[in-house]
Amino acid sequence: MGRSKGFTLVELMMVVALIGIVATVGVFNALEILPRYQLRSAAREFAGNLRRARMDAIKSFGSVRVEFDQTGNTYCIDSRTVPYRGTLTSHYGGGVCFGFGRATTSASAGSSRLPSVPITFQGKPPRVTFNQRGLSNAGSVYFTNCRGDCCAVVVSTSGRIRLRTWTGTKWK
C-alpha cells in the first residue's frame, strides 16, 4: 500500500498551538505599546493645534487664544473645545490627561525643577495667546497616560513650539 498524504491530528494541533502562542505574544506587545502611542498622538495633535492657532493669528492680523480646563481635561482654541467630543481621556484612551507621569525634571530649557502644575501658562484659566506677529506668552503643557509616560509641549515667547518626550531619565 502507498503512503497516505495529509497531516496527522498531532501535527495540526502543534501548528494551532504555535499560532496561539504567537498571537498571545502579539496582543501583549500591542497592549504595552498602545498607551504610549495614544499619549504621543494627543501631544502631537496639541502641538499641531498650537501651530495652527499661531498661523491663524498671523494671517488674521489679530490674536488667537488657547485656554485650558485641567479639571475638564480639555482645552479651547478661540472658544472651540478640543477634543471636539469628550475629554482627552475619552478621545485618545490610555488614560491620557494633563499631568507629569514619572517625569522628574522640567521640559523647559533653563529649568531643572518640575513645575507645581502641568499647565504653566499664566491666567485664570491658564492660557496662551498668539498675537499678529506670532509671539506668545511662554509656558508648557504636560501630558501623561495610565502608565506614567510623559510628553510636554513647550512654547517660547517667540512662538516656537516644541514637543518633548520623557525617556525615563531625560527629555528628548
C-alpha positions, 0 to 999 in steps of 0.5 A: 500500500502507498503512503497516505498524504495529509497531516496527522491530528498531532501535527495540526494541533502543534501548528494551532498551538504555535499560532496561539502562542504567537498571537498571545505574544502579539496582543501583549506587545500591542497592549504595552505599546498602545498607551504610549502611542495614544499619549504621543498622538494627543501631544502631537495633535496639541502641538499641531493645534498650537501651530495652527492657532499661531498661523491663524493669528498671523494671517488674521492680523489679530490674536488667537487664544488657547485656554485650558480646563485641567479639571475638564481635561480639555482645552479651547482654541478661540472658544472651540473645545478640543477634543471636539467630543469628550475629554482627552481621556475619552478621545485618545484612551490610555488614560491620557490627561494633563499631568507629569507621569514619572517625569522628574525634571522640567521640559523647559530649557533653563529649568531643572525643577518640575513645575507645581502644575502641568499647565504653566501658562499664566491666567485664570484659566491658564492660557496662551495667546498668539498675537499678529506677529506670532509671539506668545506668552511662554509656558508648557503643557504636560501630558501623561497616560495610565502608565506614567509616560510623559510628553510636554509641549513647550512654547517660547515667547517667540512662538516656537513650539516644541514637543518633548518626550520623557525617556525615563531619565531625560527629555528628548 
